Amino acid sequence: MSQPGEYELQTKPILPEDRSIPIGCIGSGFIMADCQIPAYKANGLNPVAIASRSPDKVAAVAKRHGMKSYATHQQLLADESIPIIDIAVPPDVQFDIIREVIQHKHIRGILAQKPLGMNLAEAREIVELCEAAGVTLAVNQNMRYDQSVLAAKSLLQQNALGEPVFATIDMRAVPHWMPWQERLGWLTLRIMSIHHLDTFRYWFGMPSRIFASLRTDPRTSEKFTHVDGICTYILEYENGLRACSWDDVWAGPMTEGAGADHGINWRIEGTAGLAQGTIGWPKYPERCPSTIEYVTKQNPDNWFRPRWDDVWFPDAFAGPMCELLCALEQGIQPVLNGRDNLKTMAMVEACYLSAQQHRAIDPKSL
């Protein structure tokens, strides 16, 4: 029996009624091979075929997961038994593949990686092409399906915390950077911060202004030129809410010999309660579930600390695909649809502009 101040929290995605729909996968890197496909299979979804530009690698991934491998993604797209395409390739490759996907009339849905485009303008073009072709486009903003992020959204939807006043995400962790980031000159904003910006928008909606300050990551500066290393930003809302993030991907000289102290913590303070939690991802491949704890004015002496066994990497990666499949079943747009994701892309672009111009930027004006 629940106690005063205790709430039912969502931590898992809603599954489609028909989980047998064939899914074709393009890309055989870590995200596809170790996160998305295992998460799909664990939830009874049906990834049946895979293709990538690395024939030996894709054959090994296909064998590991019991899937059919194609020598090229063009051959996979020609298979008319596969109506759903999951794309996990570098951002500078994704647009060309989406152009090819929408030429095939049997394909009903695409799950594309974030960032959706190389910039906001390219993302808009991708959205418009998919809409014109009648293909449902969802974007893999999978941090929304981190269990603690979902749970916090549940609290907000039930008004458990009252009116949000102040929210923070504090990241002190060194991600596993992808080789393609060097050729693009990207580090944090379009890769990691985009998750945090999208989470704030998921929780609270679109801000009115963003002020960002950036500096290079001392460690990565030795490898390639970039501007978006350590990123900090403030989101201002008209109702007074302020949301801030510190995306510290350097986190001190831990990889150079100093003691490691890394993690991601978040906190939401409201007029009727407080919630805070952790994101377990930085300890991957160790299975370290994210956490939440909250307290409300209804029961001020009792902190509620629900726990679960699921983790962001890889379990939460089923969420966006489940959302796409459910939307197709119901004949509606997924919440993570491409046009809505343009708002997250605009927030990322606002951060770049704010840092360049040393002023607050309204992302809705972009």
HELIX and SHEET records of a PDB file:
HELIX    1   1 PHE A   30  PHE A   30  1                                   1    
HELIX    2   2 ILE A   31  GLN A   36  3                                   6    
HELIX    3   3 ILE A   37  ALA A   42  1                                   6    
HELIX    4   4 PRO A   55  HIS A   65  1                                  11    
HELIX    5   5 HIS A   73  LEU A   77  1                                   5    
HELIX    6   6 PRO A   91  VAL A  101  1                                  11    
HELIX    7   7 LEU A  120  ALA A  133  1                                  14    
HELIX    8   8 ASN A  142  TYR A  145  5                                   4    
HELIX    9   9 GLN A  147  GLN A  157  1                                  11    
HELIX   10  10 TRP A  180  LEU A  184  1                                   5    
HELIX   11  11 LEU A  189  SER A  193  3                                   5    
HELIX   12  12 ILE A  194  PHE A  204  1                                  11    
HELIX   13  13 PRO A  218  SER A  221  1                                   4    
HELIX   14  14 TRP A  281  LYS A  283  5                                   3    
HELIX   15  15 ASP A  315  PHE A  317  5                                   3    
HELIX   16  16 ALA A  318  GLN A  330  1                                  13    
HELIX   17  17 GLY A  338  GLN A  357  1                                  20    
HELIX   18  18 PRO A  363  SER A  365  5                                   3    
SHEET    1   A 6 LYS A  68  TYR A  70  0                                        
SHEET    2   A 6 ASN A  46  ALA A  51  1                                        
SHEET    3   A 6 PRO A  22  ILE A  26  1                                        
SHEET    4   A 6 ILE A  84  ILE A  87  1                                        
SHEET    5   A 6 GLY A 109  ALA A 112  1                                        
SHEET    6   A 6 THR A 136  VAL A 139  1                                        
SHEET    1   B 7 ARG A 209  ARG A 215  0                                        
SHEET    2   B 7 ILE A 230  GLU A 236 -1                                        
SHEET    3   B 7 ARG A 242  ASP A 248 -1                                        
SHEET    4   B 7 PRO A 164  ARG A 172  1                                        
SHEET    5   B 7 GLY A 263  GLY A 270 -1                                        
SHEET    6   B 7 GLY A 273  ILE A 279 -1                                        
SHEET    7   B 7 THR A 291  THR A 296 -1                                        
END                                                                             
